Amino acid sequence: MMNIQQIRMDLRRNCSFNILLLVLYSHFLGFGQQVKLFVSDPVNAQLCQTAEAGSTLINTGTIDITNATLWLELPIGIEYVPGSVQGASELNISQLNRVQFQVDLLKALDSLKIQLSLSFKCSLLDQINQSISFSNKWAFYSMISADSASSLQPYKIATPFLVIQDVSPISTPTGSKLQRSIQITNSRLGSLESFFFEDHHDPIRIQSTNGNTIIETDQLLNLELTKTDFTKIGDRDSLFERDETIIITEQIEQTSCVVEKIQSKFNAYWSCFQDSCQKYEEYSFIDFF
């Protein structure tokens, strides 16, 4: 029969989860199933935010279990938040989607609840767009018992999605001062605490009183929209939520008084954990005649 230390070494290598389970079950087949493991999946998981997850261990036997190991495998793009585990201690977190915890004591005829936080990275967006669901895998092993479990039902991850409405071209006499409105809508279930708007344009003066002005030059306007702006729209809370629309009003002034066409490329985008998530582009122009 395989030595328990060898099993632990195997589990620390980057082997497939299913192969590791076969090794565990073949080793513990003669012991019976003393520990039962139940999975608690994230509720209201959302891209760029954290959510609680965990598992419950039930010792159905009459022997205390000590120095056991709990192993968690997450889909790529979902990561354990270091330092967040309760009910166990961190053993190996060198890969945040394949982590190991130590359970010091699981008393006989008792249960232990493990809770931790997960973060959801921008790299998940393509899978979310394909309506892919996600599942977490857990495995427990000790000197006398082993068990494993996966998500009872694959769970979905909500995400915001910004859309810029069509911006109609404008024709106006040279030397004009004018306003232009750009409507941005969150078209999905996920909410945003902030996002950015950019207007990359041919040389001209464009300003806005919406949001916080990050950059303003004769060729770029960059704004950050935050809760200060979101509390003025929709349900007036601090989030930019599904089907809410915010209007950015630009003040535009041509000082050259020449006949020209000013092109603009609009971007609405958001990011998290230092990664860019989603960007929406739209184009328009002003024809000075």
PyMOL commands that set and color helices and strands:
alter all, ss='L'
color gray80, all
select helices_A, chain A and resi 4-12+17-28+122-129+227-230
alter helices_A, ss='H'
color red, helices_A
select strands_A, chain A and resi 35-40+50-59+65-73+78-80+89-95+98-106+111-120+137-141+146-150+162-164+170-172+177-186+195-201+205-208+212-216+220-225+245-253+260-272+275-288
alter strands_A, ss='S'
color yellow, strands_A
deselect
rebuild
show_as cartoon
